[in-house]
Amino acid sequence: MTTWGFHCSHEQIAPRKLLFDVQAAERAGFEMAMCSDHIEPWSHRQGHSGFAWSWLGAALATTDLRMGLVNAPGQRYHPAVIAQASATLGQMFPGRFWMAAGSGENMNEHITGETWLDKEQRQRRLEECVDIIRRLHEGERVSHDGLVTVDRARVWDAPDGPVPIIVPAVSVQTAARSATWADGLITINQPHQKLREMISAYRGAGGRGPLVLQVHLSWAPTRGESEALAMDQWRTNTFPPPTCWDLDDAESFDEKARGITLDDVSSSVRISEHPAQHVEWLLEYATLGFDEIYLHHVGQDHSRYLDVFASEVLPQLKNDRTSA
C-alpha cells in the first residue's frame, strides 16, 4: 500500500519557514517527509538553500514523521562526515531516518574547486562512499584509498540499526546498476512507461526495498495561477541529463531556461487547479507499484495548498488505499 509524503524544498523556502511548513504538513495528514541537500538553488527566483542536515534534526525533533534526504557523498562531503551525520540522526531517531546517496550535481559540488568527474567516475566514487558509510555505521575503523581517501575513521555513536541508503535514479541504467547495493529506489515523475522500465530494471537486477517516487505538482485556485507558479519556480528544472548534472550555478540554469515554454514545464510538473485531477494522477502513480510517494508543490507558499490537499486530496488517496 502506498503512503504519502511531503517534499521539503530547501531551494525554494527559507529553513525557519520550511520547518513550520513540515509541521503543518503533518497536521494536514502527510505521513512522512523528505528533502534534498543543496548549497545552490536551481534559480535566483527560488532564492534559498538552507543546510539540510541541521534542519533535519529540528524537523525530526518537532514532528513524528519519518524523514530522509537526497545527498551526494564524495566531493562536497567526505563519506566519513556523512557517515557520522547520518549515524547521529539514526541514533537519535531510531527507524525514522533514511538517506538517498547519489552521484551529485556540479551546481553543488564545484565549490570544492576539484575537477568535476564524468558520470562513470562519479558513479564509482559513489559506490566506494556507500561501502565506507555502511562499514562506519557498523562500528569499523575504516581506511580506504581509491577515488576517495579515508584514514582510520571511526563513528563512535553508531545508529540503532542500519540507516537505509537508497539510490536516486532518473535512468533505467542507473536503476539496474545500483540494485546491487541500494536499500530502495527513488525517482521523479516521468512517463509511465519509463517508470515501469525503471522498476523492472531495478527489481530484475535484484533490487530490494521500497520503490519511492517524488511528484512535482502545481496547484492554485485557477488554471492561470497554477501555470504561473510552475513557470516561475520550476522552469529551470526541465533539463534532462547530463545538462542538469553539469551546469554549475543558478545563473547558468536561469540563462539556459530563457526559451523554456509552458509545454516544457508541463512535462515535468503536474499542473491543475482541480484537486480531483491531482488525485487521479497520484493514484495512477500508486498503481505502478510505488510504496512511497512524496508530493512536491512547486510554489513557495504552502498555506492554501496544505488546506486544500488536507481536505480534498489526502483523504481520497488514503481512502483508495483502505479500499484496496
C-alpha positions in Angstrom: 0.0 0.0 0.0 1.2 3.5 -0.8 2.0 6.0 1.8 2.0 9.8 1.1 4.8 12.2 2.0 5.6 15.9 1.8 8.7 17.2 0.0 10.5 20.0 1.8 12.2 22.2 -0.9 15.2 23.9 0.7 16.0 25.6 -2.6 12.7 27.4 -2.5 11.8 28.1 1.1 13.9 29.6 4.0 14.7 27.0 6.7 12.7 28.5 9.5 9.5 28.8 7.3 10.1 25.3 6.0 10.2 23.9 9.5 6.8 25.5 10.1 5.6 24.0 6.8 6.6 20.5 7.6 4.9 20.7 10.9 1.8 22.0 9.1 2.1 19.1 6.6 2.0 16.6 9.5 -1.2 18.2 10.8 -2.6 18.1 7.3 -2.2 14.3 7.2 1.1 13.7 5.4 2.7 10.6 6.8 6.4 11.3 6.1 8.7 13.9 4.6 11.9 14.2 2.5 14.2 17.0 1.3 17.3 17.4 -0.9 20.7 18.6 0.2 21.8 21.6 -1.9 24.1 24.6 -1.4 22.8 26.3 -4.5 19.2 26.8 -5.7 18.1 26.0 -9.2 17.2 29.6 -9.9 17.5 33.1 -8.4 13.7 33.2 -8.3 13.8 30.2 -5.8 16.4 32.0 -3.8 17.1 29.7 -0.8 19.3 26.8 0.2 19.4 26.0 3.9 21.7 23.3 5.4 19.6 20.2 5.2 21.4 18.2 8.0 20.9 20.7 10.8 17.3 21.4 9.6 16.5 17.6 9.7 17.5 17.5 13.4 14.9 20.2 14.2 12.3 18.7 11.9 12.6 15.2 13.3 12.5 16.5 16.9 9.4 18.6 16.4 7.3 16.1 14.4 6.7 12.4 14.4 7.3 12.0 10.7 9.8 9.6 9.2 12.2 11.7 7.1 15.0 11.4 4.6 17.2 13.4 2.2 19.0 13.1 -1.1 22.7 13.6 -0.6 25.9 13.2 -2.7 28.9 11.9 -0.7 32.3 12.1 -2.3 33.2 15.6 -3.2 31.5 18.4 -1.2 31.1 15.9 1.6 33.7 13.3 2.7 31.9 10.0 3.3 33.1 9.8 6.9 31.3 13.1 7.6 28.1 11.8 6.0 28.5 8.5 8.0 28.7 10.5 11.2 25.9 12.8 10.4 23.5 10.0 9.3 24.5 7.8 12.3 23.7 10.6 14.7 20.2 11.1 13.2 19.7 7.3 13.1 20.8 7.0 16.8 18.6 10.0 17.9 15.5 9.0 15.9 15.6 5.2 15.5 13.7 3.9 12.5 12.7 7.4 11.3 15.7 8.5 9.1 16.8 7.3 5.7 19.2 8.8 3.1 19.4 8.6 -0.7 23.0 8.6 -2.0 23.6 10.0 -5.5 26.5 10.9 -7.7 25.9 14.6 -7.4 25.3 17.8 -9.4 28.0 20.3 -10.4 26.0 23.2 -9.1 26.6 21.9 -5.5 29.9 20.1 -5.8 32.0 22.7 -7.7 32.6 24.7 -4.5 35.5 22.5 -3.5 37.4 23.5 -6.6 38.1 19.9 -7.5 37.6 18.5 -11.0 34.0 17.6 -12.0 34.3 14.0 -12.8 32.4 12.3 -15.6 29.4 10.2 -14.8 31.1 6.8 -14.7 33.8 8.1 -12.3 31.2 9.7 -10.1 29.2 6.5 -10.0 32.2 4.5 -9.0 33.1 7.1 -6.3 29.6 6.9 -5.0 29.8 3.1 -4.7 33.0 3.4 -2.7 31.3 6.0 -0.5 28.3 3.8 0.2 30.5 0.9 1.2 32.6 3.2 3.5 29.5 4.7 5.2 28.0 1.3 5.8 31.2 0.0 7.4 31.4 3.0 9.6 27.8 2.5 10.7 28.8 -1.0 11.7 31.4 0.4 14.1 34.5 -0.5 12.0 37.7 1.6 12.0 38.0 2.3 8.2 40.9 3.2 6.0 40.4 3.4 2.2 42.5 4.5 -0.8 40.5 4.9 -4.0 38.5 7.7 -5.6 38.1 8.9 -2.0 40.7 8.5 0.8 39.8 7.6 4.4 42.4 7.4 7.1 41.4 5.4 10.2 37.9 6.8 10.6 35.5 5.6 13.2 32.0 6.6 14.1 31.8 6.3 17.9 28.0 6.7 18.1 26.6 4.1 15.7 22.9 4.2 14.7 20.4 1.9 16.4 20.1 -0.4 13.4 21.1 0.2 9.8 20.2 3.6 8.2 18.6 2.7 4.9 20.7 4.0 2.0 18.6 4.1 -1.2 19.5 5.2 -4.7 18.2 8.2 -6.5 17.9 7.4 -10.2 16.4 9.0 -13.3 17.6 6.4 -15.9 17.0 2.7 -16.4 20.7 2.1 -16.4 21.4 3.7 -13.0 18.4 1.8 -11.5 19.8 -1.5 -12.7 23.4 -0.8 -11.8 22.5 0.3 -8.2 20.3 -2.7 -7.4 23.4 -4.5 -6.1 23.9 -2.1 -3.2 20.7 0.0 -2.6 18.1 -0.4 0.1 15.5 1.0 -2.2 14.9 3.2 -5.3 13.7 6.8 -5.5 12.9 8.6 -8.8 10.8 11.5 -10.0 7.6 11.7 -12.0 8.3 10.6 -15.6 6.2 9.0 -18.4 4.5 5.8 -17.0 6.3 3.5 -19.4 9.7 4.9 -18.4 8.8 4.4 -14.7 7.7 0.8 -15.4 11.1 0.2 -17.2 13.0 1.6 -14.2 11.1 -0.6 -11.7 11.6 -3.7 -13.9 15.3 -3.0 -14.3 15.8 -2.4 -10.6 13.8 -5.4 -9.4 15.1 -7.6 -12.3 18.7 -6.9 -11.1 17.8 -8.0 -7.6 16.9 -4.6 -6.2 15.4 -4.7 -2.7 13.5 -2.3 -0.5 10.8 0.3 -1.2 10.0 2.0 -4.5 9.8 5.7 -3.9 8.5 8.5 -6.2 8.8 12.3 -5.9 6.0 14.1 -7.8 6.4 17.7 -8.8 3.0 19.4 -8.9 1.5 22.9 -9.1 -1.9 23.7 -7.6 -3.6 27.1 -7.2 -7.3 28.2 -7.3 -7.2 29.0 -11.0 -5.5 27.5 -14.1 -3.6 30.7 -14.7 -2.2 30.8 -11.2 -1.2 27.1 -11.3 0.6 27.6 -14.6 2.3 30.8 -13.5 3.7 29.1 -10.3 5.1 26.2 -12.3 6.7 28.5 -14.9 8.2 30.9 -12.3 9.6 28.3 -9.9 10.3 25.2 -11.9 11.2 26.1 -15.5 14.9 25.6 -14.6 14.2 22.0 -13.6 13.2 20.7 -17.0 16.6 19.8 -18.5 17.5 16.1 -19.0 20.9 14.6 -18.0 23.7 15.5 -18.5 22.7 19.2 -18.6 21.1 19.1 -15.2 24.2 17.5 -13.7 26.8 19.7 -15.4 25.6 23.3 -15.1 27.3 24.9 -12.2 25.2 27.7 -10.7 21.8 29.3 -10.6 22.8 31.9 -13.2 23.6 29.2 -15.7 20.2 27.5 -15.1 18.4 30.8 -15.4 20.2 31.6 -18.7 19.5 28.1 -20.1 15.8 28.4 -19.2 15.2 31.5 -21.2 13.5 29.6 -24.1 11.5 27.2 -21.9 7.8 27.1 -22.6 4.8 26.0 -20.6 4.7 22.8 -22.6 8.2 22.1 -21.5 7.3 22.7 -17.8 4.2 20.6 -18.1 6.3 17.6 -19.0 8.0 17.9 -15.5 5.2 19.3 -13.3 1.6 18.1 -12.9 -0.3 21.4 -13.3 -4.0 21.7 -12.4 -6.4 23.8 -10.4 -8.6 20.8 -9.7 -7.8 18.7 -6.6 -9.6 15.8 -8.2 -7.3 15.8 -11.1 -4.3 15.6 -8.8 -5.9 12.7 -7.0 -6.3 10.9 -10.3 -2.7 11.5 -11.4 -1.3 10.4 -8.0 -3.4 7.2 -7.9 -2.1 6.3 -11.3 1.5 6.5 -9.9 0.4 4.4 -7.0 -0.9 1.6 -9.3 2.6 1.4 -10.9 3.8 -0.1 -7.7 5.4 2.8 -5.7 5.4 2.2 -2.0 6.0 5.8 -1.0 5.0 8.9 -3.0 6.2 12.4 -1.9 4.3 15.4 -3.2 6.3 18.5 -4.1 4.1 21.5 -4.6 6.4 23.8 -6.5 5.0 27.1 -5.0 6.7 28.9 -2.2 3.6 29.5 -0.1 2.2 26.2 1.1 -0.7 27.5 3.3 -3.5 27.3 0.7 -2.1 24.1 -0.8 -2.0 22.3 2.5 -5.5 23.4 3.4 -6.9 22.1 0.1 -4.9 18.9 -0.1 -5.8 18.1 3.6 -9.5 18.3 2.8 -9.8 17.2 -0.8 -6.7 15.1 -1.8 -5.1 13.2 1.0 -8.4 11.7 2.3 -9.1 10.4 -1.2 -5.7 8.9 -1.5 -5.9 7.2 1.8 -9.5 6.0 1.2 -8.3 4.3 -2.0 -5.5 2.6 0.0 -8.0 1.4 2.6 -10.4 0.2 -0.1 -7.6 -1.7 -1.8 
